[in-house]
């Protein structure tokens, strides 16, 4: 089992940057592909980015390509989401999640963090 704890959210002006971190417990972190999802008020949770177990392959939601970067440090049991040039429409609760199967589908993810709020002001 994996426990996930996100941090790094906050309030930022449009055009600014934030880096989210997700710390995982347990010694099996490198066995899981990791993903970031987000949920805005009144909307469904959506995929943002994912990274394979080794970190060699990443995929992104089209609207964040070129602005967000997912990365991981298996020695530190941590996955990151660097978010640059933030826009008001990026405002949401951001969740990290772990899956045994690299995917952009929410249904494939077995373990979830509690989420961290990101608010982008215009």
BAGU-843985 format. One line per field, with one value per residue (C-alpha): x, z, y. Coordinates in Angstrom, 2 decimals. Example, Ala and Ser with C-alpha at 12.3 -4.5 7.8 and 13.67 -1.06 7.14 Angstrom:
2
u = [12.30; 13.67]
w = [7.80; 7.14]
v = [-4.50; -1.06]
end
This chain:
122
u = [0.00; 1.09; 0.21; 0.55; 0.83; 0.79; 2.25; 3.22; -0.16; -1.11; -2.25; -0.32; -0.91; -1.44; 1.90; 3.48; 4.87; 4.37; 5.97; 3.83; 5.39; 3.90; 5.70; 4.99; 5.37; 6.66; 9.55; 7.66; 7.36; 9.46; 6.99; 4.28; 3.66; 2.51; 0.00; -1.33; -5.01; -7.04; -10.61; -12.11; -15.34; -18.35; -16.22; -15.09; -11.61; -9.32; -5.95; -3.04; 0.19; 1.70; 5.16; 6.38; 8.09; 11.55; 10.63; 11.50; 8.11; 5.70; 2.31; 0.29; -3.11; -2.95; -3.74; -0.72; 1.87; 4.85; 3.86; 3.82; 6.54; 6.16; 9.23; 10.13; 12.95; 12.72; 15.46; 13.28; 9.95; 8.65; 6.93; 6.79; 4.69; 6.41; 3.77; 4.86; 2.92; -0.12; -3.55; -6.77; -8.24; -5.57; -7.30; -8.26; -7.45; -4.50; -4.14; -1.32; -2.05; -0.26; -0.98; 0.49; -0.39; 0.87; -2.24; -4.06; -7.29; -8.45; -9.91; -6.46; -5.16; -5.30; -3.92; -4.69; -3.46; -5.71; -5.12; -3.61; -5.36; -3.92; -5.53; -4.45; -5.65; -6.07]
w = [0.00; -0.72; 1.18; -0.67; 0.74; -1.52; -0.69; -2.42; -3.36; -2.76; -4.24; -7.18; -9.77; -13.41; -15.09; -11.88; -10.95; -8.31; -7.70; -6.20; -4.38; -3.52; -0.93; -0.89; 2.00; 1.68; -0.13; -3.33; -4.78; -7.81; -8.63; -9.48; -12.30; -10.90; -12.03; -11.23; -11.53; -10.72; -9.86; -10.18; -8.38; -10.12; -12.54; -12.81; -11.81; -14.84; -15.81; -15.85; -16.22; -15.66; -15.48; -15.80; -12.98; -14.26; -15.25; -18.86; -20.35; -19.51; -20.87; -20.40; -20.79; -23.96; -22.19; -19.87; -22.41; -22.45; -19.10; -16.66; -16.07; -14.11; -12.64; -9.94; -7.60; -6.67; -4.06; -2.25; -2.94; -4.38; -7.54; -8.58; -10.77; -11.86; -13.06; -14.96; -16.65; -14.56; -15.73; -13.80; -15.45; -13.70; -10.39; -8.81; -6.12; -7.38; -6.48; -6.97; -7.53; -8.00; -10.46; -11.39; -15.01; -16.69; -17.84; -18.19; -17.03; -13.54; -13.14; -13.38; -10.28; -7.03; -4.45; -3.99; -1.89; -0.09; -2.55; -2.42; -3.48; -6.29; -6.87; -9.73; -9.62; -12.74]
v = [0.00; 3.55; 6.70; 9.99; 13.50; 16.57; 19.96; 23.19; 24.60; 28.20; 31.49; 32.91; 35.60; 34.72; 34.14; 32.91; 29.50; 26.85; 23.48; 20.76; 17.84; 14.47; 12.38; 8.66; 6.27; 2.76; 1.16; 0.35; 3.86; 2.96; 0.16; 2.66; 5.04; 8.38; 10.92; 14.35; 15.19; 18.27; 19.14; 22.60; 23.55; 22.06; 20.06; 16.48; 15.46; 15.53; 14.15; 16.60; 14.60; 11.18; 9.66; 6.08; 4.18; 5.04; 8.57; 7.93; 8.71; 11.52; 12.52; 15.71; 17.26; 19.34; 22.60; 22.30; 21.12; 23.45; 24.96; 22.02; 19.43; 16.21; 14.57; 12.09; 11.24; 7.57; 7.94; 10.48; 8.74; 11.98; 13.12; 16.78; 18.99; 22.19; 24.64; 27.74; 30.53; 29.70; 30.81; 31.42; 28.31; 26.22; 26.95; 23.61; 21.10; 19.07; 15.41; 12.97; 9.31; 6.01; 3.23; -0.09; 0.66; 3.85; 5.65; 8.95; 7.31; 8.20; 4.69; 3.07; 4.84; 2.91; 5.31; 9.00; 11.87; 14.31; 17.14; 20.61; 23.81; 25.92; 29.31; 31.56; 35.14; 37.27]
end
